[in-house]
Amino acid sequence: MKRRPVRNLLGLAVLTVLVHRPMHPYEMASVLRARGKDHDMRIKWGSLYTVVRNLEKHGLIAAVESNRQGARPERTVYRLTDAGLAEAADWTRELLAAPVHEPSAFEAGLSVLGGLGPGEVVTLLRRRLAALERRVEAGRDDLERDGRELPRLFLLESEYALAMRQAEAAWVRGLLAELEEGRFPGLDDWRAYHESGRVPGDVAEAAERGRTAD
């Protein structure tokens, strides 16, 4: 991945919102929230002013005026520079073309799942599946509603998010079926470990090989 002068994704959001017209930071935040960008990107709103200053420092945006209304703090209006426009386009190309693995909290949980008994894991996965199914249904409703008002071009991130939730729900459903029907490999040893406290020999050997590899 290319090393960028401002790597916080909020920086890209700021650059893209300024394509339309100059704005002051408070207005940028309002527009980005209205567009739901805090759902598409991991945005830390508290760092907005720092990101704006860094974009200005690197010549990607430029101040065009400062104004004050009554007792409110002075607000600086910024515009996008040619360099900022080029940076936004290049950054977007990179995000679209280059897959990046970002481990999720769920992956972390799966990696240590063996510390819980199979029965408890089934209960927890059923709870997760129910939550995923609710989110899938809500996502479908949102897409249907928004599709009546917006061009598909502005709904692609929502389509993708819905597809990922559906795929995760299908995978969890399959794992649950293996566990509940007794088809999961090593299920008896896993259950026996939590009943007796003794680690099965093949599990201990696998853990030892992993420790040696580290």
Phi, psi and omega in degrees: 000140182292139176279119186254151181299325175232112188259348177297128182299339174298329177299317178295319179299318179296315180300317183289327180288332180281352176301326186282319180186161177295148180211161170266160187305320181298321179290322177304312181299318181297316181292318181296320177295317181298328179274359179073024182293339178289347174271334183272333184229155176278090185259129173254101187299332180296341181263007185303311184294325177295317179297316179299316179297321180292322176297320178293318180303322183267009174077017181272336171224163181219143177287136179246335177191160174234139179219159180227135177244111180059230183271002181290152177299154179297138180243129179263130179266134182242149174239161177278135176268170177299321178296322179294321178296317179294320179296317180299317181293316181294319180296318179297318178302317181297316181296324181283324190264333188253108177296137178231128180274120178240098184305136180264166176298326179295319177300319179298317178297319179297326184292340180239017183303329182298345178288348177250156178286155181305320181298316179293321179299318178300315179300316182292319180291325176296321177296318179295317181298319179299319179293319178297318181295324176294319180290324177297315180297317178295321178297320177297316180297317180297318180295319180297317179293310183293330180295340177279346185243334187237149173295153181301331180308327183264008182241002186298321180294326177290322176299316181296315180300319179295317179298320179293321178294319179296318180295318179296317179299318180296320181293315179298320179299319179293318179296318178300319180298318178299317182291316184286331180266001177076019183265356182287126182301133177078013184298319181296318179295319179299313180295319181296323179300316182285342177274326185252337184084359180265128180282126178303147184303317183292327178291318179297320179295318179297319179296321180293320177297321178297321180294322180293321180295326179294000000 
